[in-house]
């Protein structure tokens, strides 16, 4: 199982709309509005690394009103 955490900056005032759209993405396990430099934090899971990359590129980063993202692919978990 491949896992990534994605930090997202949205257009001003679009946090709730983007969060709702992210929750509709099948591979999104968790999504939160957060305070700080980023607006939203998302946990994404997929069967393979290739599917994970495809999901993040097409279904997460491709959403309207997302200005920028920072993706951290998990290497190991406990």
Beta strands, then each sheet from edge to edge (+ up, - down):
strand 1: 2-10
strand 2: 28-33
strand 3: 40-46
strand 4: 66-73
sheet 1: 2+ 3- 1+ 4-
end
